């Protein structure tokens, strides 16, 4: 099948590459000439394990192409995917300017039997509005389908190749059949292909992310309460997780969620509800709890040092909002860095892949270390913000040797408090009883 992918950001590049890997002819279109040139030369603008190899392989095979010219790709496409950004406005609503610009550009180029598939996360009602706009611009009915993405950064290739489910919103059963044919290679293990209306598919994306965000904020609030009541959140988590109605997923306490999806989608749904006159009190609280949780680690640092943070050397492990990505959008680490700098601390940072992105923001206000142990030289405390696997089995003897004082503030509960105490560390996690 001939596929055109409009947008080569995270979603567009992963989706286009995986569709090419299953034998389709995919042309990725982007207005950023520099990005297209990089992709043509095999340079991947984002960090995603396994993606670079797949891009190079499918480009070499001729199934994956890159261009800035929509006119080269759209007229021959059976499906045109739109995967452009829908960033958050100051009021929490989604900015659809880029989407509408793409729709206007596509209209005169669309062949008669094309299916326009919106992969971008968009407010409920957008797909139908796009269909109406295309009808006005082309003078005919154009099939528009909603196909929300459920990719997790760091394991997006597996998520696409082995999906829990594929959701499509359509207005005609025939359109669902076209997309089922496209996704059939990824559904061989009987995972469901769910066909529904446009608005239901749009809503599914928001509700999924908002529910996951709710679980995170809930367990974080319970972890904070556990500390005050001298309970241990790990014991509590095990006690509730074995209840099949609850489960263990997304019940790991920490310093809050970040990234491009959860914060934006929670606020977008709050905004959408407000426009209907509905006050979404739970979702507002989810966002408020998360914003507050991002300050928990600094509060621990400040309680330890009091007003004596100026000039203190504080090391940070982990800057990306989650492991296996270089994405620092709304990352809790940035909140900690800002607070430490404001208090006059000397901040030393390490992350396996996100250092260049952080350097673009902070420049020489931080010192950057490629090796996780080098950042500890002379440090008076270590804050762990992102749970990269290489941090889980650390060389504690080397850490003690290099740190000025063996103090750890663990925002992801990577270590056992009793073991850390026995090793001579002063250790503080999230919601852990260490008495």
C-alpha positions as CSV (number, residue, x, y, z in Angstrom):
1,X,0.0,0.0,0.0
2,X,1.3,3.5,-0.8
3,X,1.4,5.6,2.4
4,X,2.2,9.3,2.9
5,X,3.1,10.4,6.3
6,X,2.8,14.1,7.0
7,X,5.2,15.0,9.8
8,X,8.4,13.4,10.8
9,X,8.3,14.0,14.6
10,X,8.2,11.1,17.1
11,X,4.9,9.7,16.1
12,X,5.2,10.2,12.3
13,X,8.7,8.8,12.0
14,X,8.0,5.7,14.2
15,X,4.7,5.0,12.4
16,X,6.1,5.6,8.9
17,X,9.1,3.4,9.6
18,X,7.1,0.5,11.1
19,X,4.6,0.6,8.2
20,X,7.5,0.5,5.7
21,X,9.0,-2.4,7.7
22,X,5.8,-4.4,7.0
23,X,6.2,-4.0,3.3
24,X,4.4,-0.7,2.5
25,X,5.8,2.1,0.3
26,X,6.0,5.0,2.7
27,X,7.0,8.6,1.9
28,X,7.5,10.9,4.9
29,X,6.9,14.6,4.3
30,X,8.1,17.5,6.5
31,X,8.5,21.2,5.9
32,X,11.8,21.2,7.7
33,X,14.4,20.9,5.0
34,X,17.3,20.4,7.4
35,X,15.5,17.5,9.1
36,X,14.6,15.8,5.8
37,X,18.3,16.1,4.7
38,X,19.4,14.5,8.0
39,X,16.9,11.6,7.6
40,X,18.0,11.1,4.0
41,X,21.6,10.6,5.3
42,X,20.5,8.3,8.1
43,X,20.7,10.8,10.9
44,X,17.8,10.4,13.3
45,X,16.7,13.6,15.1
46,X,15.2,11.7,18.1
47,X,16.5,9.0,20.4
48,X,14.4,5.9,20.3
49,X,16.0,2.4,20.7
50,X,15.9,0.4,17.5
51,X,14.5,3.2,15.3
52,X,17.8,4.2,13.6
53,X,18.5,0.7,12.4
54,X,14.9,0.3,11.0
55,X,15.1,3.7,9.2
56,X,18.4,2.9,7.6
57,X,17.3,-0.6,6.5
58,X,13.9,0.5,5.0
59,X,15.4,3.5,3.3
60,X,18.1,1.3,1.7
61,X,15.4,-1.1,0.5
62,X,13.5,1.8,-1.1
63,X,10.4,1.4,0.9
64,X,11.0,4.5,3.1
65,X,11.6,7.9,1.5
66,X,11.8,11.5,2.8
67,X,10.8,14.7,1.0
68,X,9.6,18.3,1.7
69,X,7.3,18.2,-1.3
70,X,3.8,16.9,-0.5
71,X,2.9,17.1,-4.2
72,X,5.4,14.3,-4.8
73,X,3.8,11.9,-2.4
74,X,0.1,12.7,-1.8
75,X,-1.4,12.1,-5.3
76,X,-0.4,8.4,-5.4
77,X,-1.2,7.6,-1.7
78,X,-4.0,5.2,-0.6
79,X,-3.7,6.6,2.9
80,X,-2.4,9.9,4.0
81,X,-1.5,10.1,7.7
82,X,-1.3,13.4,9.5
83,X,1.1,13.3,12.4
84,X,1.9,16.9,13.2
85,X,2.3,18.4,16.6
86,X,-0.7,19.8,18.5
87,X,1.1,21.7,21.3
88,X,-0.5,23.1,24.4
89,X,-1.6,26.7,24.4
90,X,-1.3,28.8,27.6
91,X,-4.9,28.1,28.5
92,X,-4.4,24.3,28.3
93,X,-6.2,23.9,24.9
94,X,-4.6,22.2,21.9
95,X,-3.0,24.4,19.2
96,X,-4.3,23.1,15.9
97,X,-2.7,25.7,13.6
98,X,-0.3,23.2,12.2
99,X,-3.0,20.7,11.5
100,X,-5.2,23.1,9.6
101,X,-2.3,24.3,7.6
102,X,-1.6,20.7,6.5
103,X,-5.3,20.1,5.7
104,X,-5.4,23.2,3.4
105,X,-2.1,22.1,1.7
106,X,-3.4,18.5,1.1
107,X,-6.8,19.3,-0.2
108,X,-5.9,20.0,-3.9
109,X,-3.5,17.0,-4.0
110,X,-5.8,14.3,-2.6
111,X,-6.7,11.4,-5.0
112,X,-10.4,10.3,-5.1
113,X,-10.1,7.0,-3.1
114,X,-7.7,8.3,-0.4
115,X,-8.2,7.9,3.3
116,X,-6.9,10.8,5.4
117,X,-5.9,9.3,8.8
118,X,-5.3,11.7,11.7
119,X,-2.6,10.3,14.0
120,X,-2.1,13.5,15.9
121,X,-3.8,13.8,19.3
122,X,-6.6,16.2,18.7
123,X,-9.7,17.5,20.6
124,X,-12.9,15.5,20.2
125,X,-14.7,16.7,17.1
126,X,-11.5,17.6,15.1
127,X,-11.7,14.7,12.7
128,X,-15.3,15.6,11.7
129,X,-14.3,19.2,11.3
130,X,-11.4,18.1,9.1
131,X,-13.8,16.1,6.9
132,X,-16.1,19.2,6.6
133,X,-13.1,21.4,5.7
134,X,-12.0,19.0,3.0
135,X,-15.5,18.8,1.6
136,X,-15.5,22.6,1.3
137,X,-12.1,22.7,-0.3
138,X,-12.5,19.7,-2.7
139,X,-16.2,19.8,-3.5
140,X,-16.5,16.1,-2.6
141,X,-16.6,13.7,0.4
142,X,-13.2,12.7,1.6
143,X,-12.8,9.8,4.0
144,X,-11.3,10.9,7.3
145,X,-10.3,8.4,10.0
146,X,-9.1,8.8,13.5
147,X,-6.2,6.5,14.5
148,X,-4.9,7.6,17.9
149,X,-1.4,6.5,18.8
150,X,-0.5,4.6,22.0
151,X,3.3,4.6,21.7
152,X,5.5,4.8,24.8
153,X,8.7,6.6,24.3
154,X,11.6,4.2,24.8
155,X,9.7,1.2,23.5
156,X,7.7,2.6,20.6
157,X,8.9,0.1,18.1
158,X,7.6,-2.8,20.2
159,X,4.4,-0.9,21.0
160,X,3.7,-0.5,17.3
161,X,4.7,-4.0,16.2
162,X,2.9,-5.7,19.1
163,X,0.0,-3.4,20.0
164,X,-2.4,-4.1,22.9
165,X,-5.1,-2.9,20.5
166,X,-5.5,-0.7,17.4
167,X,-8.2,1.9,17.6
168,X,-9.7,3.5,14.5
169,X,-12.6,5.9,14.2
170,X,-14.5,5.9,10.9
171,X,-17.7,7.1,9.3
172,X,-17.9,4.1,6.9
173,X,-17.2,0.4,7.5
174,X,-15.2,0.3,4.2
175,X,-12.7,2.7,5.7
176,X,-12.2,0.5,8.7
177,X,-11.5,-2.4,6.3
178,X,-8.8,-0.4,4.5
179,X,-7.0,0.3,7.8
180,X,-7.5,-3.3,9.1
181,X,-5.7,-4.5,6.0
182,X,-2.9,-2.0,6.8
183,X,-2.6,-3.1,10.4
184,X,-3.1,-6.9,9.8
185,X,0.6,-7.8,10.0
186,X,0.7,-6.3,13.5
187,X,-2.4,-8.2,14.8
188,X,-1.3,-11.8,14.2
189,X,-1.5,-12.6,18.0
190,X,-5.2,-11.8,18.1
191,X,-5.0,-8.4,19.7
192,X,-8.1,-6.5,18.8
193,X,-8.7,-4.1,16.0
194,X,-11.4,-1.8,17.4
195,X,-13.6,0.2,15.0
196,X,-15.8,3.0,16.4
197,X,-17.0,6.5,15.6
198,X,-14.7,9.4,15.1
199,X,-15.5,11.1,18.4
200,X,-15.2,7.9,20.4
201,X,-11.7,7.2,18.9
202,X,-10.6,10.7,19.7
203,X,-11.9,10.4,23.3
204,X,-10.3,7.0,23.8
205,X,-6.8,8.6,23.4
206,X,-7.5,11.3,26.0
207,X,-9.2,9.0,28.5
208,X,-6.4,6.4,28.3
209,X,-3.7,9.0,29.1
210,X,-5.8,10.7,31.7
211,X,-6.5,7.5,33.6
212,X,-2.8,6.5,33.6
213,X,-1.9,10.0,34.8
214,X,-4.5,9.6,37.5
215,X,-2.9,6.4,38.8
216,X,0.5,8.1,38.9
217,X,-0.8,11.1,40.9
218,X,-2.8,8.9,43.2
219,X,0.1,6.6,44.2
220,X,2.4,9.7,44.6
221,X,-0.1,11.3,46.9
222,X,-0.4,8.1,48.9
223,X,3.4,7.8,49.1
224,X,3.6,11.3,50.6
225,X,1.0,10.3,53.1
226,X,2.9,7.1,53.9
227,X,6.0,9.1,54.9
228,X,4.0,11.1,57.4
229,X,2.3,8.1,58.9
230,X,5.5,5.9,59.0
231,X,4.1,3.4,56.5
232,X,6.0,2.0,53.5
233,X,4.6,2.7,50.1
234,X,6.3,-0.4,48.6
235,X,4.4,-2.6,51.1
236,X,1.2,-0.8,50.4
237,X,1.7,-1.0,46.7
238,X,2.1,-4.8,46.9
239,X,-0.9,-5.0,49.2
240,X,-3.2,-3.3,46.6
241,X,-1.5,-4.4,43.4
242,X,-2.5,-8.1,43.8
243,X,-6.1,-7.0,43.7
244,X,-7.0,-7.8,40.0
245,X,-9.3,-4.7,39.9
246,X,-6.2,-2.5,40.5
247,X,-3.1,-4.2,39.3
248,X,0.5,-3.0,39.5
249,X,0.9,-0.9,36.3
250,X,1.6,2.8,36.9
251,X,1.6,2.4,40.7
252,X,5.3,3.2,41.2
253,X,5.7,6.3,43.3
254,X,8.1,8.9,42.2
255,X,8.6,12.6,41.4
256,X,5.7,13.0,38.9
257,X,5.1,12.4,35.3
258,X,6.3,14.5,32.4
259,X,6.7,14.2,28.6
260,X,4.6,15.4,25.7
261,X,1.5,13.4,26.4
262,X,0.2,13.1,29.9
263,X,0.5,16.8,31.0
264,X,-0.8,18.1,27.7
265,X,-3.7,15.6,27.4
266,X,-4.9,16.0,31.0
267,X,-5.1,19.8,30.5
268,X,-6.6,19.5,27.1
269,X,-9.4,17.3,28.4
270,X,-10.0,19.7,31.3
271,X,-10.3,22.6,28.8
272,X,-12.6,20.6,26.5
273,X,-14.8,19.7,29.4
274,X,-14.9,23.3,30.6
275,X,-16.2,24.4,27.2
276,X,-19.2,22.1,27.7
277,X,-19.8,23.5,31.2
278,X,-18.4,20.5,33.0
279,X,-16.0,20.9,35.9
280,X,-13.6,18.0,35.8
281,X,-12.5,18.1,39.4
282,X,-10.6,14.8,39.4
283,X,-8.5,15.7,36.4
284,X,-7.7,19.2,37.8
285,X,-6.5,17.5,41.0
286,X,-4.4,15.0,39.0
287,X,-2.6,17.9,37.3
288,X,-2.2,19.8,40.6
289,X,-0.9,16.8,42.5
290,X,1.6,16.1,39.7
291,X,2.9,19.7,39.6
292,X,3.3,19.6,43.4
293,X,5.1,16.2,43.3
294,X,7.8,17.6,41.0
295,X,9.0,19.7,44.0
296,X,9.2,16.8,46.5
297,X,12.8,16.0,45.8
298,X,14.0,19.6,46.3
299,X,12.0,19.8,49.5
300,X,13.9,16.8,50.8
301,X,17.2,18.4,49.8
302,X,16.2,21.7,51.4
303,X,15.2,19.9,54.7
304,X,18.6,18.2,54.8
305,X,20.7,21.3,54.1
306,X,18.4,24.0,55.5
307,X,19.5,27.4,54.4
308,X,23.0,26.2,53.6
309,X,22.5,25.2,50.0
310,X,24.6,28.0,48.5
311,X,27.7,26.6,47.0
312,X,26.8,23.0,47.8
313,X,27.7,20.5,45.0
314,X,24.6,18.5,44.1
315,X,24.8,15.7,41.5
316,X,21.8,14.6,39.5
317,X,21.3,11.2,37.8
318,X,18.7,11.3,35.1
319,X,17.3,14.2,33.2
320,X,14.8,12.8,30.7
321,X,11.2,12.5,31.8
322,X,11.5,8.7,31.6
323,X,14.3,6.2,30.7
324,X,15.1,5.2,27.1
325,X,14.4,8.7,25.7
326,X,16.1,12.0,25.4
327,X,12.8,13.9,25.8
328,X,12.9,16.5,28.6
329,X,9.5,18.1,28.0
330,X,8.0,18.8,31.4
331,X,10.7,16.6,33.0
332,X,10.7,16.6,36.8
333,X,14.5,17.0,36.7
334,X,14.1,20.5,35.2
335,X,12.0,21.6,38.2
336,X,14.7,20.3,40.6
337,X,17.5,22.0,38.6
338,X,15.7,25.3,38.6
339,X,15.1,25.2,42.4
340,X,18.7,24.2,43.1
341,X,20.1,27.0,41.0
342,X,17.8,29.5,42.6
343,X,19.1,28.3,46.0
344,X,22.7,28.9,44.9
345,X,23.7,25.2,44.6
346,X,26.4,24.0,42.2
347,X,24.5,21.5,40.0
348,X,26.3,18.6,38.2
349,X,24.2,16.5,35.9
350,X,24.4,13.1,34.1
351,X,22.0,11.4,31.8
352,X,22.8,8.6,29.2
353,X,21.2,10.5,26.3
354,X,19.5,13.8,27.3
355,X,22.6,16.0,28.1
356,X,22.5,17.9,24.8
357,X,18.9,18.8,25.2
358,X,19.5,20.1,28.7
359,X,22.6,22.0,27.7
360,X,20.4,23.9,25.2
361,X,18.4,25.3,28.1
362,X,21.0,25.8,30.8
363,X,24.2,26.4,29.0
364,X,27.1,26.9,31.4
365,X,24.9,27.2,34.5
366,X,25.4,23.4,34.9
367,X,28.3,21.1,34.6
368,X,27.7,18.1,32.4
369,X,29.2,14.6,32.8
370,X,29.1,11.7,30.3
371,X,29.9,9.1,32.9
372,X,27.6,8.5,35.9
373,X,30.3,8.1,38.5
374,X,32.4,11.1,37.3
375,X,29.5,13.4,38.2
376,X,29.8,12.3,41.8
377,X,33.3,13.6,42.4
378,X,33.1,15.8,45.5
379,X,29.3,15.8,45.5
380,X,27.6,16.5,48.8
381,X,24.4,14.8,47.7
382,X,23.0,12.8,44.8
383,X,19.5,13.2,43.5
384,X,18.1,10.4,41.3
385,X,15.3,11.6,39.1
386,X,15.1,9.1,36.1
387,X,15.1,5.4,36.6
388,X,17.6,4.4,33.9
389,X,18.5,0.7,34.2
390,X,22.3,1.4,34.6
391,X,21.5,3.2,37.9
392,X,19.7,0.2,39.5
393,X,22.8,-1.9,40.2
394,X,25.2,0.9,41.1
395,X,28.7,0.4,42.4
396,X,28.0,1.7,45.9
397,X,31.6,1.4,47.1
398,X,32.8,3.6,44.2
399,X,30.0,6.1,44.9
400,X,31.0,6.4,48.6
401,X,34.6,6.9,47.6
402,X,33.9,9.7,45.1
403,X,31.2,11.6,47.0
404,X,32.1,14.1,49.6
405,X,29.2,13.0,51.8
406,X,27.2,9.8,51.0
407,X,23.7,11.3,50.8
408,X,21.1,10.1,48.3
409,X,17.7,11.5,47.5
410,X,16.1,8.8,45.4
411,X,13.1,10.0,43.4
412,X,12.4,6.6,41.9
413,X,13.0,4.2,44.9
414,X,15.7,2.3,43.2
415,X,17.4,1.0,46.3
416,X,16.5,-0.8,49.5
417,X,16.7,1.7,52.5
418,X,18.0,-0.9,54.9
419,X,20.8,-1.9,52.6
420,X,21.7,1.7,51.9
421,X,21.9,2.4,55.7
422,X,24.1,-0.6,56.2
423,X,26.4,0.6,53.4
424,X,26.8,3.9,55.2
425,X,24.5,6.1,53.1
426,X,22.0,8.6,54.3
427,X,19.1,7.6,52.0
428,X,15.7,9.1,51.4
429,X,13.1,7.8,48.9
430,X,9.5,8.5,48.1
431,X,7.0,7.2,50.6
432,X,9.5,4.8,52.3
433,X,9.7,4.1,56.0
434,X,13.3,4.2,57.0
435,X,12.9,4.3,60.8
